[in-house]
């Protein structure tokens, strides 16, 4: 019997609530709920869940696989999340519903990803302010909109979305400065970043020409 099986056996001796027929211990269930509700488990924010995840990752992977989901663990930056498994030709149902990225969502991610890469090279924390993000996004304004007020609302919505997805984490004692989460490295691979950067650079050039 594996260590995971032994633990499951021990924890199924008592119900967690009336009518409970589950076989997983409470802490493992909490890990699964956090993974499914998203966006991730971060060792800094979820230290208890992180340790449970590492101890029982085999059984957690198994439960997620039953839902056509894949568990991703990055030991270097100590985060974990789940995504739809690549089921090839199998027409598997989609459990995870992710909202698509808008033009400005993607532009902001590219900007933050570059700041993160620069900070990594310097061995520093990646920090950015709201003002810096707004100014950077305004470089796309002419190519995307002639409605200045509406465009600024879209910028603020993109920043708020990044906050909700924990890509941006407010720095304690500051209302305007954020630390960029290392998890951003996992959103796109190098090829995707390169292709998107070229596309968005052309939009910047177009905005610059329209502004002159």
Secondary structure, DSSP 4 states (H G I P E B T S, - for coil): --HHHHHHHHHTTS-SSTT----S-HHHHHHHHHHHH-S-EETTT-HHHHHHHHHTHHHHHHHHHTTTEEEEEETTTTEEEEEE---TTS-PPP----PPP-HHHHHHHHHHHHHHHHHHHHT---EEEHHHHHHHHGGGHHHH-S-HHHHHHHHHHHHHHHHHTTSEEEPTT-SSEEEEPGGGGGTS-HHHHHHHHHHHHHHHHHHHHHH-
